Amino acid sequence: MELSGYRLMWLQVLYDLPVTTEAKRKAAVEFRDFLLGLGFEMSQYSVYQRCCSGKEMADSLSAQIEKNLPKYGRVHLLLITDKQYEKMKTFLGTEEGMRRRKRENPDQLSLF
């Protein structure tokens, strides 16, 4: 099976969980740890992502996440192709103001 930019998918989890009580903070930390345990990496605060070898893998991860949703808050799952992901522009703040930063793609794809 050939891996292409249209078969490879990125699953992003975007969430906003309440942390107003100790129990809700604990649930938020447990959800974050759950995502890390599934192999997701933090893209931004409350935004985690993982590269998937195809839609089947993304669907499997989505089902696992759905079974482990926190009781409170909002969670969004976004699935995009690698071709769409590579068109993302990233801007980083600097002391001179916002400056565009060229994204560097890895030379090699690592599958775990």
MMTF fields as JSON, N, C-alpha, C and O atoms, coordinates in Angstrom:
{
  "mmtfVersion": "1.0.0",
  "mmtfProducer": "UNKNOWN",
  "numBonds": 447,
  "numAtoms": 448,
  "numGroups": 112,
  "numChains": 1,
  "numModels": 1,
  "chainsPerModel": [1],
  "groupsPerChain": [112],
  "chainIdList": ["A"],
  "bondAtomList": [4, 2, 8, 6, 12, 10, 16, 14, 20, 18, 24, 22, 28, 26, 32, 30, 36, 34, 40, 38, 44, 42, 48, 46, 52, 50, 56, 54, 60, 58, 64, 62, 68, 66, 72, 70, 76, 74, 80, 78, 84, 82, 88, 86, 92, 90, 96, 94, 100, 98, 104, 102, 108, 106, 112, 110, 116, 114, 120, 118, 124, 122, 128, 126, 132, 130, 136, 134, 140, 138, 144, 142, 148, 146, 152, 150, 156, 154, 160, 158, 164, 162, 168, 166, 172, 170, 176, 174, 180, 178, 184, 182, 188, 186, 192, 190, 196, 194, 200, 198, 204, 202, 208, 206, 212, 210, 216, 214, 220, 218, 224, 222, 228, 226, 232, 230, 236, 234, 240, 238, 244, 242, 248, 246, 252, 250, 256, 254, 260, 258, 264, 262, 268, 266, 272, 270, 276, 274, 280, 278, 284, 282, 288, 286, 292, 290, 296, 294, 300, 298, 304, 302, 308, 306, 312, 310, 316, 314, 320, 318, 324, 322, 328, 326, 332, 330, 336, 334, 340, 338, 344, 342, 348, 346, 352, 350, 356, 354, 360, 358, 364, 362, 368, 366, 372, 370, 376, 374, 380, 378, 384, 382, 388, 386, 392, 390, 396, 394, 400, 398, 404, 402, 408, 406, 412, 410, 416, 414, 420, 418, 424, 422, 428, 426, 432, 430, 436, 434, 440, 438, 444, 442],
  "bondOrderList": [1, 1, 1, 1, 1, 1, 1, 1, 1, 1, 1, 1, 1, 1, 1, 1, 1, 1, 1, 1, 1, 1, 1, 1, 1, 1, 1, 1, 1, 1, 1, 1, 1, 1, 1, 1, 1, 1, 1, 1, 1, 1, 1, 1, 1, 1, 1, 1, 1, 1, 1, 1, 1, 1, 1, 1, 1, 1, 1, 1, 1, 1, 1, 1, 1, 1, 1, 1, 1, 1, 1, 1, 1, 1, 1, 1, 1, 1, 1, 1, 1, 1, 1, 1, 1, 1, 1, 1, 1, 1, 1, 1, 1, 1, 1, 1, 1, 1, 1, 1, 1, 1, 1, 1, 1, 1, 1, 1, 1, 1, 1],
  "groupList": [{"groupName": "MET", "atomNameList": ["N", "CA", "C", "O"], "elementList": ["N", "C", "C", "O"], "formalChargeList": [0, 0, 0, 0], "bondAtomList": [1, 0, 2, 1, 3, 2], "bondOrderList": [1, 1, 2], "singleLetterCode": "M", "chemCompType": "L-PEPTIDE LINKING"}, {"groupName": "GLU", "atomNameList": ["N", "CA", "C", "O"], "elementList": ["N", "C", "C", "O"], "formalChargeList": [0, 0, 0, 0], "bondAtomList": [1, 0, 2, 1, 3, 2], "bondOrderList": [1, 1, 2], "singleLetterCode": "E", "chemCompType": "L-PEPTIDE LINKING"}, {"groupName": "LEU", "atomNameList": ["N", "CA", "C", "O"], "elementList": ["N", "C", "C", "O"], "formalChargeList": [0, 0, 0, 0], "bondAtomList": [1, 0, 2, 1, 3, 2], "bondOrderList": [1, 1, 2], "singleLetterCode": "L", "chemCompType": "L-PEPTIDE LINKING"}, {"groupName": "SER", "atomNameList": ["N", "CA", "C", "O"], "elementList": ["N", "C", "C", "O"], "formalChargeList": [0, 0, 0, 0], "bondAtomList": [1, 0, 2, 1, 3, 2], "bondOrderList": [1, 1, 2], "singleLetterCode": "S", "chemCompType": "L-PEPTIDE LINKING"}, {"groupName": "GLY", "atomNameList": ["N", "CA", "C", "O"], "elementList": ["N", "C", "C", "O"], "formalChargeList": [0, 0, 0, 0], "bondAtomList": [1, 0, 2, 1, 3, 2], "bondOrderList": [1, 1, 2], "singleLetterCode": "G", "chemCompType": "PEPTIDE LINKING"}, {"groupName": "TYR", "atomNameList": ["N", "CA", "C", "O"], "elementList": ["N", "C", "C", "O"], "formalChargeList": [0, 0, 0, 0], "bondAtomList": [1, 0, 2, 1, 3, 2], "bondOrderList": [1, 1, 2], "singleLetterCode": "Y", "chemCompType": "L-PEPTIDE LINKING"}, {"groupName": "ARG", "atomNameList": ["N", "CA", "C", "O"], "elementList": ["N", "C", "C", "O"], "formalChargeList": [0, 0, 0, 0], "bondAtomList": [1, 0, 2, 1, 3, 2], "bondOrderList": [1, 1, 2], "singleLetterCode": "R", "chemCompType": "L-PEPTIDE LINKING"}, {"groupName": "TRP", "atomNameList": ["N", "CA", "C", "O"], "elementList": ["N", "C", "C", "O"], "formalChargeList": [0, 0, 0, 0], "bondAtomList": [1, 0, 2, 1, 3, 2], "bondOrderList": [1, 1, 2], "singleLetterCode": "W", "chemCompType": "L-PEPTIDE LINKING"}, {"groupName": "GLN", "atomNameList": ["N", "CA", "C", "O"], "elementList": ["N", "C", "C", "O"], "formalChargeList": [0, 0, 0, 0], "bondAtomList": [1, 0, 2, 1, 3, 2], "bondOrderList": [1, 1, 2], "singleLetterCode": "Q", "chemCompType": "L-PEPTIDE LINKING"}, {"groupName": "VAL", "atomNameList": ["N", "CA", "C", "O"], "elementList": ["N", "C", "C", "O"], "formalChargeList": [0, 0, 0, 0], "bondAtomList": [1, 0, 2, 1, 3, 2], "bondOrderList": [1, 1, 2], "singleLetterCode": "V", "chemCompType": "L-PEPTIDE LINKING"}, {"groupName": "ASP", "atomNameList": ["N", "CA", "C", "O"], "elementList": ["N", "C", "C", "O"], "formalChargeList": [0, 0, 0, 0], "bondAtomList": [1, 0, 2, 1, 3, 2], "bondOrderList": [1, 1, 2], "singleLetterCode": "D", "chemCompType": "L-PEPTIDE LINKING"}, {"groupName": "PRO", "atomNameList": ["N", "CA", "C", "O"], "elementList": ["N", "C", "C", "O"], "formalChargeList": [0, 0, 0, 0], "bondAtomList": [1, 0, 2, 1, 3, 2], "bondOrderList": [1, 1, 2], "singleLetterCode": "P", "chemCompType": "L-PEPTIDE LINKING"}, {"groupName": "THR", "atomNameList": ["N", "CA", "C", "O"], "elementList": ["N", "C", "C", "O"], "formalChargeList": [0, 0, 0, 0], "bondAtomList": [1, 0, 2, 1, 3, 2], "bondOrderList": [1, 1, 2], "singleLetterCode": "T", "chemCompType": "L-PEPTIDE LINKING"}, {"groupName": "ALA", "atomNameList": ["N", "CA", "C", "O"], "elementList": ["N", "C", "C", "O"], "formalChargeList": [0, 0, 0, 0], "bondAtomList": [1, 0, 2, 1, 3, 2], "bondOrderList": [1, 1, 2], "singleLetterCode": "A", "chemCompType": "L-PEPTIDE LINKING"}, {"groupName": "LYS", "atomNameList": ["N", "CA", "C", "O"], "elementList": ["N", "C", "C", "O"], "formalChargeList": [0, 0, 0, 0], "bondAtomList": [1, 0, 2, 1, 3, 2], "bondOrderList": [1, 1, 2], "singleLetterCode": "K", "chemCompType": "L-PEPTIDE LINKING"}, {"groupName": "PHE", "atomNameList": ["N", "CA", "C", "O"], "elementList": ["N", "C", "C", "O"], "formalChargeList": [0, 0, 0, 0], "bondAtomList": [1, 0, 2, 1, 3, 2], "bondOrderList": [1, 1, 2], "singleLetterCode": "F", "chemCompType": "L-PEPTIDE LINKING"}, {"groupName": "CYS", "atomNameList": ["N", "CA", "C", "O"], "elementList": ["N", "C", "C", "O"], "formalChargeList": [0, 0, 0, 0], "bondAtomList": [1, 0, 2, 1, 3, 2], "bondOrderList": [1, 1, 2], "singleLetterCode": "C", "chemCompType": "L-PEPTIDE LINKING"}, {"groupName": "ILE", "atomNameList": ["N", "CA", "C", "O"], "elementList": ["N", "C", "C", "O"], "formalChargeList": [0, 0, 0, 0], "bondAtomList": [1, 0, 2, 1, 3, 2], "bondOrderList": [1, 1, 2], "singleLetterCode": "I", "chemCompType": "L-PEPTIDE LINKING"}, {"groupName": "ASN", "atomNameList": ["N", "CA", "C", "O"], "elementList": ["N", "C", "C", "O"], "formalChargeList": [0, 0, 0, 0], "bondAtomList": [1, 0, 2, 1, 3, 2], "bondOrderList": [1, 1, 2], "singleLetterCode": "N", "chemCompType": "L-PEPTIDE LINKING"}, {"groupName": "HIS", "atomNameList": ["N", "CA", "C", "O"], "elementList": ["N", "C", "C", "O"], "formalChargeList": [0, 0, 0, 0], "bondAtomList": [1, 0, 2, 1, 3, 2], "bondOrderList": [1, 1, 2], "singleLetterCode": "H", "chemCompType": "L-PEPTIDE LINKING"}],
  "groupTypeList": [0, 1, 2, 3, 4, 5, 6, 2, 0, 7, 2, 8, 9, 2, 5, 10, 2, 11, 9, 12, 12, 1, 13, 14, 6, 14, 13, 13, 9, 1, 15, 6, 10, 15, 2, 2, 4, 2, 4, 15, 1, 0, 3, 8, 5, 3, 9, 5, 8, 6, 16, 16, 3, 4, 14, 1, 0, 13, 10, 3, 2, 3, 13, 8, 17, 1, 14, 18, 2, 11, 14, 5, 4, 6, 9, 19, 2, 2, 2, 17, 12, 10, 14, 8, 5, 1, 14, 0, 14, 12, 15, 2, 4, 12, 1, 1, 4, 0, 6, 6, 6, 14, 6, 1, 18, 11, 10, 8, 2, 3, 2, 15],
  "groupIdList": [1, 2, 3, 4, 5, 6, 7, 8, 9, 10, 11, 12, 13, 14, 15, 16, 17, 18, 19, 20, 21, 22, 23, 24, 25, 26, 27, 28, 29, 30, 31, 32, 33, 34, 35, 36, 37, 38, 39, 40, 41, 42, 43, 44, 45, 46, 47, 48, 49, 50, 51, 52, 53, 54, 55, 56, 57, 58, 59, 60, 61, 62, 63, 64, 65, 66, 67, 68, 69, 70, 71, 72, 73, 74, 75, 76, 77, 78, 79, 80, 81, 82, 83, 84, 85, 86, 87, 88, 89, 90, 91, 92, 93, 94, 95, 96, 97, 98, 99, 100, 101, 102, 103, 104, 105, 106, 107, 108, 109, 110, 111, 112],
  "secStructList": [7, 7, 7, 7, 6, 6, 6, 7, 3, 3, 3, 3, 3, 3, 3, 3, 7, 7, 7, 1, 1, 2, 2, 2, 2, 2, 2, 2, 2, 2, 2, 2, 2, 2, 2, 2, 2, 6, 6, 7, 3, 3, 3, 3, 6, 6, 3, 3, 3, 3, 3, 3, 1, 1, 2, 2, 2, 2, 2, 2, 2, 2, 2, 2, 2, 2, 2, 6, 7, 7, 1, 1, 1, 3, 3, 3, 3, 3, 3, 3, 3, 2, 2, 2, 2, 6, 6, 7, 7, 3, 3, 3, 3, 3, 6, 6, 3, 3, 3, 3, 3, 7, 7, 7, 7, 7, 1, 1, 7, 7, 7, 7],
  "xCoordList": [0.847, 0.0, 0.891, 1.755, 0.684, 1.479, 0.889, -0.321, 1.759, 1.308, 1.367, 2.412, 0.269, 0.233, -0.344, -0.926, -0.166, -0.692, -2.198, -2.773, -2.851, -4.308, -4.807, -5.957, -3.948, -4.335, -3.971, -4.75, -2.793, -2.408, -3.355, -3.712, -3.757, -4.715, -4.142, -3.315, -4.581, -4.263, -5.561, -6.534, -5.565, -6.71, -6.345, -5.382, -7.114, -6.891, -8.03, -9.199, -7.654, -8.617, -8.505, -7.448, -9.592, -9.638, -10.646, -11.78, -10.254, -11.199, -11.124, -10.117, -12.224, -12.347, -13.052, -14.264, -12.29, -12.842, -12.807, -11.828, -13.864, -13.884, -12.896, -12.678, -12.311, -11.372, -11.722, -10.844, -13.017, -13.473, -13.487, -13.53, -13.452, -13.395, -12.26, -11.744, -11.885, -10.811, -11.171, -10.32, -12.413, -12.846, -12.792, -12.403, -13.18, -13.153, -11.713, -11.396, -10.849, -9.424, -8.828, -8.076, -9.172, -8.675, -9.152, -8.381, -10.42, -10.962, -10.25, -9.976, -9.952, -9.249, -7.834, -7.39, -7.137, -5.786, -5.833, -4.987, -6.811, -6.949, -7.229, -6.72, -8.032, -8.318, -7.056, -6.773, -6.311, -5.043, -4.085, -3.476, -3.946, -3.069, -3.537, -2.718, -4.856, -5.421, -4.992, -4.579, -5.093, -4.682, -3.188, -2.789, -2.381, -0.941, -0.67, 0.219, -1.425, -1.281, -1.641, -1.133, -2.52, -2.887, -1.879, -2.017, -0.874, 0.148, -0.073, 0.6, -1.0, -1.218, -0.113, 0.471, 0.163, 1.124, 0.44, -0.49, 0.918, 0.299, 0.731, 1.923, -0.238, 0.026, -0.067, 0.765, -1.071, -1.29, -1.988, -2.393, -2.128, -2.831, -4.251, -4.978, -4.64, -5.955, -6.174, -7.315, -5.101, -5.175, -4.107, -2.912, -4.56, -3.652, -3.876, -4.989, -2.827, -2.955, -2.115, -1.153, -2.527, -1.806, -1.952, -3.03, -0.868, -0.887, -1.42, -1.031, -2.309, -2.912, -2.617, -2.549, -2.445, -2.115, -3.307, -3.145, -4.477, -5.668, -6.913, -6.861, -8.035, -9.303, -9.706, -10.328, -9.354, -9.709, -9.054, -9.701, -7.779, -7.076, -7.672, -7.847, -7.981, -8.582, -9.944, -10.276, -10.726, -12.032, -11.885, -12.669, -10.885, -10.634, -10.248, -10.747, -9.358, -8.97, -10.157, -10.342, -10.958, -12.151, -13.102, -13.66, -13.289, -14.177, -13.627, -14.386, -12.309, -11.702, -11.872, -12.153, -11.699, -11.86, -13.303, -13.567, -14.237, -15.656, -16.035, -16.868, -15.433, -15.72, -15.112, -15.5, -14.167, -13.464, -13.637, -12.773, -14.734, -14.982, -15.238, -15.879, -14.739, -15.067, -16.554, -17.21, -17.062, -18.487, -18.861, -19.95, -17.961, -18.243, -17.3, -16.218, -17.716, -16.864, -17.253, -18.287, -16.399, -16.658, -15.403, -14.296, -15.58, -14.475, -14.838, -15.928, -13.932, -14.121, -13.032, -11.879, -13.408, -12.441, -12.454, -13.515, -11.28, -11.142, -10.211, -9.104, -10.648, -9.866, -9.548, -10.45, -8.255, -7.835, -6.757, -6.07, -6.629, -5.602, -4.234, -4.14, -3.193, -1.842, -1.601, -0.869, -2.208, -2.079, -2.687, -2.132, -3.819, -4.417, -3.555, -3.371, -3.029, -2.215, -0.94, -0.512, -0.336, 0.929, 0.748, 1.725, -0.494, -0.755, -0.952, -1.149, -0.897, -1.077, 0.076, 1.23, -0.24, 0.772, 0.882, -0.127, 2.098, 2.327, 3.011, 3.987, 2.502, 3.082, 3.485, 2.724, 4.659, 5.146, 5.393, 5.908, 5.03, 5.282, 6.76, 7.413, 7.263, 8.633, 8.6, 7.549, 9.732, 9.78, 9.473, 8.994, 9.738, 9.45, 7.995, 7.565, 7.245, 5.855, 5.68, 6.582, 4.52, 4.246, 5.089, 5.152, 5.722, 6.569, 6.263, 6.105, 6.184, 5.889, 7.105, 8.242, 6.845, 7.903, 7.664, 6.566, 8.674, 8.553, 8.466, 9.296, 7.451, 7.303, 8.262, 8.368, 8.952, 9.851, 9.229, 8.912, 9.054, 8.519, 9.641, 10.779, 9.343, 10.385, 10.865, 10.115, 12.141, 12.708, 12.186, 12.174, 11.754, 11.356, 10.107, 9.962, 9.207, 7.994, 8.277, 8.781, 7.955, 8.145, 6.792, 5.899, 6.637, 5.417, 5.744, 6.751, 4.915, 5.176, 4.522, 4.634],
  "yCoordList": [-1.179, 0.0, 1.24, 1.389, 2.107, 3.32, 4.423, 4.65, 5.099, 6.223, 7.495, 7.835, 8.179, 9.429, 10.526, 10.267, 11.748, 12.895, 12.939, 13.706, 12.104, 12.055, 10.904, 10.907, 9.921, 8.811, 9.122, 8.843, 9.696, 10.076, 11.149, 12.074, 11.022, 11.955, 12.52, 11.886, 13.693, 14.296, 14.407, 15.001, 13.832, 13.952, 14.975, 14.795, 16.041, 17.078, 17.042, 16.893, 17.181, 17.254, 18.651, 19.05, 19.381, 20.74, 20.723, 20.284, 21.188, 21.099, 22.315, 23.019, 22.526, 23.57, 22.919, 22.706, 22.608, 21.93, 22.847, 23.565, 22.831, 23.687, 23.195, 21.993, 24.13, 23.794, 24.592, 25.006, 24.793, 25.636, 24.93, 25.583, 23.598, 22.854, 21.839, 21.562, 21.301, 20.307, 19.08, 18.552, 18.633, 17.463, 17.73, 16.852, 18.942, 19.285, 19.446, 19.059, 20.007, 20.105, 18.713, 18.465, 17.821, 16.45, 15.773, 15.08, 15.976, 15.383, 15.941, 15.203, 17.241, 17.859, 17.288, 17.005, 17.123, 16.552, 15.1, 14.667, 14.354, 12.951, 12.836, 11.929, 13.748, 13.723, 14.044, 13.4, 15.034, 15.378, 14.197, 13.86, 13.57, 12.404, 11.247, 10.512, 11.09, 10.062, 10.299, 9.367, 11.545, 11.877, 11.603, 11.038, 11.999, 11.734, 10.239, 9.794, 9.465, 8.016, 7.383, 6.316, 8.043, 7.561, 7.999, 7.652, 8.756, 9.186, 10.559, 10.925, 11.327, 12.694, 13.592, 13.313, 14.663, 15.652, 17.013, 17.29, 17.849, 19.162, 20.08, 20.242, 20.672, 21.662, 23.063, 23.928, 23.263, 24.486, 24.063, 22.909, 24.989, 24.685, 24.236, 24.955, 23.065, 22.462, 22.069, 21.89, 21.933, 21.437, 20.363, 20.631, 19.144, 18.006, 17.362, 17.389, 16.783, 16.191, 14.932, 14.707, 14.122, 12.887, 12.541, 12.674, 12.104, 11.642, 10.209, 9.385, 9.93, 8.601, 8.047, 8.798, 6.746, 6.113, 6.043, 5.676, 6.382, 6.39, 6.679, 6.852, 6.729, 7.053, 5.986, 6.294, 4.74, 3.658, 3.882, 3.726, 4.246, 4.506, 5.721, 5.715, 6.758, 7.961, 7.643, 8.149, 6.811, 6.42, 5.631, 5.807, 4.767, 3.984, 4.893, 4.73, 5.847, 6.798, 7.65, 7.914, 8.078, 8.887, 8.132, 8.708, 6.841, 6.028, 5.902, 5.955, 5.735, 5.65, 6.96, 6.961, 8.068, 9.386, 9.567, 10.039, 9.197, 9.354, 8.562, 9.01, 7.394, 6.587, 7.17, 6.788, 8.087, 8.642, 10.15, 10.823, 10.682, 12.116, 12.523, 11.79, 13.687, 14.196, 14.536, 14.776, 14.55, 14.814, 16.245, 16.481, 17.2, 18.616, 19.152, 18.606, 20.216, 20.869, 20.541, 19.928, 20.966, 20.797, 20.234, 20.707, 19.223, 18.577, 18.498, 18.045, 18.934, 18.854, 17.95, 18.004, 17.121, 16.311, 16.794, 16.921, 17.06, 17.556, 16.619, 16.34, 16.138, 15.212, 15.876, 16.295, 15.967, 16.577, 15.693, 14.931, 15.811, 15.043, 15.69, 16.854, 14.924, 15.449, 16.575, 17.52, 16.482, 17.541, 18.851, 19.924, 18.764, 19.964, 20.502, 21.712, 19.596, 19.985, 20.703, 21.659, 20.249, 20.858, 22.281, 23.015, 22.674, 24.043, 25.02, 26.215, 24.506, 25.361, 26.366, 26.022, 27.573, 28.598, 28.8, 28.891, 28.868, 29.047, 30.39, 30.718, 31.158, 32.447, 32.417, 31.964, 32.89, 32.95, 34.401, 35.175, 34.769, 36.115, 36.309, 35.411, 37.461, 37.822, 39.2, 39.839, 39.652, 40.995, 42.068, 43.142, 41.801, 42.783, 42.726, 43.54, 41.784, 41.614, 40.265, 39.427, 40.055, 38.769, 38.633, 39.544, 37.505, 37.229, 35.828, 34.889, 35.706, 34.4, 33.49, 33.902, 32.276, 31.287, 30.163, 29.611, 29.827, 28.734, 27.419, 27.125, 26.622, 25.29, 24.343, 24.311, 23.582, 22.588, 21.219, 20.803, 20.517, 19.164, 18.197, 18.404, 17.155, 16.179, 15.472, 15.314, 15.045, 14.336, 12.909, 12.314, 12.369, 10.961, 10.82, 11.482, 9.963, 9.68, 8.534, 7.485, 8.733, 7.678, 7.101, 7.831, 5.815, 5.135, 4.289, 3.581, 4.357, 3.659, 2.31, 1.575],
  "zCoordList": [0.0, 0.0, 0.0, 0.864, -0.95, -1.071, -0.195, -0.189, 0.54, 1.364, 0.53, -0.026, 0.45, -0.302, 0.579, 1.632, 0.122, 0.855, 0.918, 1.691, 0.093, 0.126, 0.988, 1.425, 1.233, 2.104, 3.551, 4.463, 3.763, 5.127, 5.637, 4.906, 6.89, 7.481, 8.774, 9.429, 9.126, 10.419, 11.205, 10.74, 12.391, 13.286, 14.349, 15.094, 14.412, 15.418, 16.427, 16.073, 17.689, 18.778, 19.363, 19.85, 19.31, 19.85, 20.989, 20.802, 22.147, 23.26, 24.172, 24.242, 24.86, 25.871, 27.052, 27.025, 28.076, 29.24, 30.452, 30.658, 31.257, 32.441, 33.497, 33.65, 34.211, 35.286, 36.55, 37.307, 36.751, 37.86, 39.2, 40.242, 39.19, 40.44, 40.351, 39.268, 41.481, 41.514, 40.667, 39.951, 40.745, 39.973, 38.467, 37.697, 38.043, 36.622, 36.133, 35.008, 36.96, 36.604, 36.421, 35.479, 37.325, 37.249, 35.963, 35.299, 35.616, 34.388, 33.155, 32.209, 33.162, 32.036, 31.888, 30.775, 32.997, 32.968, 32.51, 31.728, 32.988, 32.572, 31.072, 30.414, 30.531, 29.094, 28.293, 27.284, 28.747, 28.088, 28.129, 27.114, 29.278, 29.415, 28.531, 27.98, 28.399, 27.53, 26.08, 25.391, 25.625, 24.26, 24.056, 23.038, 25.015, 24.919, 24.863, 24.137, 25.62, 25.62, 24.282, 23.937, 23.531, 22.201, 21.134, 19.961, 21.546, 20.597, 19.999, 19.036, 20.549, 20.069, 20.612, 21.659, 19.893, 20.356, 20.408, 19.651, 21.313, 21.472, 20.334, 20.075, 19.663, 18.626, 19.223, 18.949, 20.026, 20.794, 22.069, 22.211, 22.99, 24.221, 23.868, 23.183, 24.329, 24.075, 22.614, 22.19, 21.846, 20.477, 20.334, 20.456, 20.073, 19.938, 18.584, 18.059, 18.013, 16.69, 16.564, 17.298, 15.597, 15.323, 13.846, 13.265, 13.26, 11.872, 11.864, 12.691, 10.923, 10.802, 9.41, 8.437, 9.324, 8.047, 7.094, 5.93, 7.564, 6.708, 7.511, 8.728, 6.817, 7.47, 8.485, 9.502, 8.21, 9.139, 10.504, 11.539, 10.5, 11.754, 12.462, 13.68, 11.691, 12.268, 12.884, 13.956, 12.21, 12.746, 14.044, 14.976, 14.099, 15.312, 16.483, 17.597, 16.217, 17.267, 17.696, 18.883, 16.727, 17.039, 17.954, 18.887, 17.687, 18.52, 19.942, 20.909, 20.068, 21.404, 22.165, 23.363, 21.461, 22.099, 22.532, 23.638, 21.67, 21.992, 23.24, 24.028, 23.424, 24.609, 25.884, 26.988, 25.736, 26.899, 27.033, 27.596, 26.528, 26.626, 28.07, 28.824, 28.452, 29.787, 29.87, 28.857, 31.087, 31.299, 30.908, 30.384, 31.163, 30.899, 29.829, 29.613, 29.168, 28.193, 26.769, 26.506, 25.862, 24.442, 23.786, 24.041, 22.941, 22.236, 20.754, 20.404, 19.892, 18.448, 17.872, 18.301, 16.901, 16.165, 14.723, 14.111, 14.189, 12.826, 12.073, 12.532, 10.929, 10.122, 8.788, 8.063, 8.47, 7.209, 6.562, 7.242, 5.257, 4.561, 4.794, 5.184, 4.551, 4.68, 3.676, 3.971, 2.497, 1.488, 1.991, 1.755, 2.679, 3.254, 4.388, 4.52, 5.203, 6.355, 5.916, 6.563, 4.825, 4.404, 3.888, 3.737, 3.616, 3.162, 4.317, 4.1, 5.547, 6.713, 6.805, 6.551, 7.159, 7.398, 8.899, 9.599, 9.383, 10.804, 11.032, 10.357, 11.977, 12.323, 13.782, 14.638, 14.056, 15.427, 15.802, 14.996, 17.016, 17.486, 17.814, 18.344, 17.499, 17.849, 18.481, 18.539, 18.947, 19.546, 18.522, 18.885, 17.24, 16.188, 15.737, 14.919, 16.26, 15.849, 15.189, 15.218, 14.595, 13.956, 12.698, 11.873, 12.57, 11.415, 10.91, 11.691, 9.616, 9.025, 9.169, 8.939, 9.544, 9.704, 8.718, 8.652, 7.96, 6.999, 7.743, 8.604, 7.406, 7.99, 7.324, 6.098, 8.116, 7.562, 7.729, 8.843, 6.616, 6.66, 6.996, 6.576, 7.739, 8.06, 6.798, 5.835, 6.819, 5.695, 5.595, 4.518, 6.729, 6.763, 7.6, 8.628, 7.168, 7.913, 8.88, 8.477, 10.137, 11.143, 11.507, 11.938, 11.341, 11.759, 12.976, 12.992, 13.974, 15.228, 15.235, 16.216]
}
